[in-house]
């Protein structure tokens, strides 16, 4: 039976995540990406609950056996989707990491980037919450899990660098009881949680009654002001900065969101 077990060697061969060296490897990588994009479209239309290997094979031009050569299970597909999501996020993040301004300005740029990503990809932006559950990780190939972990480490390294810069420039001071890890986690959890709720829980009374278009920014300012990360929101017009970042670094994405009515 196809996909009974995740074969580690097969995952390494067909994952499409390794740099292709031969024409055959290039073809495999291109097919892998094609299948991931088909899975992405399926999840966007029908949700993760309806993602199955049979469903993916049925909408692809390939046989079920070929699909199973790339993914040993639907959980393997979910992990691959999550890796794809992180790559897209990092592409957006990289636009603002070298922008002029204080460490808080740069962090604000990263929050803007993630907010745009969450609006463009409301389902995919929550993929990590699904991909990191034990029942997904345990059924995915070790190759794809390793790749996902490496991508996560890259994102964490970039976040650590922003916090370390804040400490060096003196705009942030932390007590011995608070670590860089805690600051990074606080920002990540706020970004994922706030954007997931605003984007996907619009029928909630708590979300529906919000009138301020800068709800996400308000949450960020409350967090960073609470950390005494300077300049404080009372000292800097972060709404103006938010708009500047959108227009300067993400003009095409903002235009697309307007076209999509988001």
C-alpha positions as CSV (number, residue, x, y, z in Angstrom):
1,X,0.0,0.0,0.0
2,X,1.4,3.4,-1.0
3,X,2.6,5.6,1.9
4,X,2.3,3.0,4.6
5,X,5.6,4.2,6.2
6,X,7.7,7.3,5.6
7,X,10.9,6.1,4.0
8,X,13.8,8.4,5.1
9,X,15.9,7.7,2.0
10,X,13.0,8.2,-0.3
11,X,12.2,11.5,1.4
12,X,15.7,12.7,0.8
13,X,15.6,11.7,-2.8
14,X,12.2,13.1,-3.8
15,X,11.8,16.0,-1.4
16,X,12.8,18.6,-4.0
17,X,14.3,20.7,-1.2
18,X,17.9,19.8,-1.9
19,X,19.8,21.8,-4.6
20,X,19.3,19.9,-7.8
21,X,22.5,18.9,-9.7
22,X,21.4,16.8,-12.6
23,X,18.5,17.1,-15.1
24,X,16.7,14.3,-13.4
25,X,17.1,16.0,-10.0
26,X,15.9,19.3,-11.5
27,X,12.8,17.6,-12.9
28,X,12.1,16.1,-9.6
29,X,12.5,19.4,-7.8
30,X,10.2,21.2,-10.3
31,X,7.5,18.4,-9.9
32,X,7.9,18.7,-6.1
33,X,7.2,22.4,-6.3
34,X,4.3,21.9,-8.6
35,X,2.7,19.4,-6.2
36,X,3.3,21.8,-3.2
37,X,1.5,24.5,-5.1
38,X,-1.4,22.2,-5.9
39,X,-1.6,21.3,-2.2
40,X,-1.5,25.0,-1.3
41,X,-4.4,25.7,-3.6
42,X,-6.3,22.7,-2.2
43,X,-5.8,23.9,1.4
44,X,-6.8,27.5,0.6
45,X,-10.1,26.3,-1.0
46,X,-11.0,23.4,1.3
47,X,-8.8,23.7,4.5
48,X,-6.3,21.3,6.0
49,X,-9.1,18.9,7.0
50,X,-9.8,18.0,3.4
51,X,-6.1,17.6,2.4
52,X,-5.5,13.9,1.6
53,X,-3.1,12.1,-0.6
54,X,-5.9,10.8,-2.8
55,X,-7.3,14.3,-3.2
56,X,-3.9,15.7,-4.1
57,X,-3.3,12.9,-6.6
58,X,-6.7,13.5,-8.2
59,X,-6.0,17.2,-8.9
60,X,-2.5,16.5,-10.2
61,X,-1.4,15.3,-13.6
62,X,0.6,12.5,-11.9
63,X,-0.2,9.0,-10.7
64,X,-0.8,8.3,-7.0
65,X,2.5,6.4,-7.0
66,X,4.4,9.4,-8.2
67,X,2.8,11.6,-5.6
68,X,3.8,9.1,-2.9
69,X,7.3,9.2,-4.3
70,X,7.4,12.8,-3.2
71,X,5.3,12.7,0.0
72,X,5.0,9.7,2.2
73,X,1.8,11.0,3.8
74,X,-0.5,14.0,4.0
75,X,1.5,15.0,7.1
76,X,4.6,15.2,4.9
77,X,2.7,17.5,2.6
78,X,1.8,19.7,5.5
79,X,5.4,20.0,6.6
80,X,6.4,20.9,3.0
81,X,3.7,23.5,2.9
82,X,5.0,25.0,6.1
83,X,8.5,25.1,4.7
84,X,7.2,26.9,1.7
85,X,5.3,29.4,3.9
86,X,8.5,30.2,5.9
87,X,10.4,30.8,2.7
88,X,7.8,33.3,1.5
89,X,7.8,35.0,4.9
90,X,11.6,35.3,4.9
91,X,11.6,36.8,1.4
92,X,9.3,39.5,2.8
93,X,11.3,39.9,6.0
94,X,14.6,40.3,4.1
95,X,13.3,43.5,2.5
96,X,13.2,45.3,5.8
97,X,16.1,43.8,7.8
98,X,18.5,46.4,6.4
99,X,16.2,49.4,6.4
100,X,17.3,52.6,8.1
101,X,16.1,53.3,11.6
102,X,16.2,52.0,15.1
103,X,15.9,48.4,16.1
104,X,12.3,49.0,17.0
105,X,11.8,50.4,13.5
106,X,13.2,47.3,11.9
107,X,11.1,45.0,14.2
108,X,8.1,47.0,13.1
109,X,9.1,46.3,9.5
110,X,9.1,42.6,10.3
111,X,5.7,42.9,11.9
112,X,4.3,44.7,8.8
113,X,5.8,42.0,6.6
114,X,4.1,39.3,8.5
115,X,0.8,41.1,8.6
116,X,0.9,41.4,4.8
117,X,1.8,37.7,4.5
118,X,-1.1,36.8,6.8
119,X,-3.5,38.8,4.8
120,X,-2.3,37.4,1.5
121,X,-2.1,33.8,2.8
122,X,-4.6,33.5,5.7
123,X,-4.6,29.7,5.7
124,X,-0.9,29.2,5.0
125,X,0.1,31.7,7.7
126,X,-1.3,29.3,10.3
127,X,0.5,26.3,8.8
128,X,3.2,26.2,11.5
129,X,0.7,25.6,14.2
130,X,-0.5,22.5,12.4
131,X,2.9,21.3,11.2
132,X,4.5,21.3,14.6
133,X,1.9,19.1,16.3
134,X,3.2,15.7,17.3
135,X,0.7,13.8,15.1
136,X,2.1,15.6,12.1
137,X,5.8,15.5,12.9
138,X,5.6,11.8,13.8
139,X,4.2,10.9,10.3
140,X,6.3,13.2,8.2
141,X,9.7,12.2,6.7
142,X,12.8,13.1,8.7
143,X,14.2,15.0,5.7
144,X,11.3,17.5,5.4
145,X,11.2,17.9,9.2
146,X,14.9,18.7,9.2
147,X,14.4,21.3,6.4
148,X,11.6,22.9,8.3
149,X,13.7,23.1,11.5
150,X,16.6,24.7,9.6
151,X,14.3,27.3,8.1
152,X,12.9,28.1,11.6
153,X,16.4,28.5,12.9
154,X,17.2,31.0,10.2
155,X,14.1,33.1,11.2
156,X,15.0,32.9,14.9
157,X,18.6,34.0,14.1
158,X,17.3,37.1,12.3
159,X,14.9,37.9,15.2
160,X,17.7,37.4,17.8
161,X,19.9,39.8,15.8
162,X,17.2,42.5,16.1
163,X,17.0,42.1,19.9
164,X,20.8,42.0,20.2
165,X,21.0,45.2,18.3
166,X,18.4,46.8,20.6
167,X,20.5,45.8,23.6
168,X,23.7,47.2,22.0
169,X,22.2,50.5,21.1
170,X,20.6,50.8,24.5
171,X,17.0,51.1,23.2
172,X,16.1,48.0,25.2
173,X,17.2,46.9,28.7
174,X,16.3,43.5,30.1
175,X,16.5,42.2,33.6
176,X,18.4,39.0,34.3
177,X,15.1,37.1,34.5
178,X,14.2,37.9,30.9
179,X,16.1,36.3,28.0
180,X,16.4,37.1,24.3
181,X,14.4,33.9,23.7
182,X,11.5,35.3,25.7
183,X,11.5,38.6,23.8
184,X,11.5,36.8,20.4
185,X,8.8,34.4,21.5
186,X,6.6,37.3,22.8
187,X,6.8,39.0,19.4
188,X,6.2,35.8,17.5
189,X,3.2,34.7,19.5
190,X,1.7,38.2,19.3
191,X,2.2,38.3,15.5
192,X,0.8,34.8,14.9
193,X,-2.1,35.1,17.3
194,X,-3.2,38.6,16.5
195,X,-3.1,38.1,12.8
196,X,-4.8,34.7,12.9
197,X,-7.7,36.1,14.9
198,X,-8.1,39.3,12.9
199,X,-7.8,37.4,9.6
200,X,-9.7,34.2,10.3
201,X,-12.1,34.9,13.2
202,X,-13.9,37.9,11.7
203,X,-17.3,36.6,13.0
204,X,-16.1,36.8,16.6
205,X,-17.8,39.6,18.5
206,X,-14.4,40.6,20.0
207,X,-13.0,41.0,16.5
208,X,-16.1,42.4,14.8
209,X,-16.4,45.3,17.2
210,X,-12.9,46.5,16.5
211,X,-13.0,49.7,14.5
212,X,-9.3,50.7,14.4
213,X,-7.5,49.6,11.2
214,X,-4.3,49.6,13.2
215,X,-5.4,46.9,15.7
216,X,-2.3,44.9,15.1
217,X,0.0,47.9,15.5
218,X,-1.8,48.8,18.8
219,X,-1.0,45.3,20.1
220,X,2.6,45.6,19.0
221,X,3.0,49.0,20.7
222,X,1.4,47.8,23.9
223,X,3.9,44.9,24.0
224,X,7.0,46.9,23.1
225,X,6.1,49.8,25.3
226,X,5.6,47.4,28.1
227,X,9.2,46.2,27.5
228,X,10.2,49.9,27.5
229,X,11.7,49.3,24.0
230,X,12.5,52.8,22.8
231,X,11.4,55.0,21.1
232,X,8.1,54.5,22.9
233,X,4.8,55.0,21.0
234,X,4.4,58.3,22.8
235,X,7.7,59.4,21.3
236,X,7.3,58.1,17.7
237,X,4.5,58.1,15.2
238,X,4.4,54.4,14.4
239,X,1.2,54.7,12.4
240,X,3.1,56.9,10.0
241,X,6.0,54.5,10.0
242,X,3.7,51.5,9.3
243,X,2.3,53.3,6.3
244,X,5.8,54.3,5.1
245,X,7.0,50.7,5.3
246,X,4.0,49.4,3.4
247,X,4.4,52.0,0.6
248,X,8.2,51.7,0.4
249,X,8.8,48.0,0.7
250,X,5.5,46.3,0.0
251,X,3.7,48.5,-2.6
252,X,2.9,45.6,-4.9
253,X,1.5,43.5,-2.2
254,X,-0.6,46.3,-0.8
255,X,-2.0,46.9,-4.3
256,X,-2.8,43.2,-4.6
257,X,-4.5,43.2,-1.3
258,X,-6.6,46.1,-2.4
259,X,-7.6,44.2,-5.6
260,X,-8.5,41.2,-3.5
261,X,-10.6,43.3,-1.1
262,X,-8.5,42.4,1.9
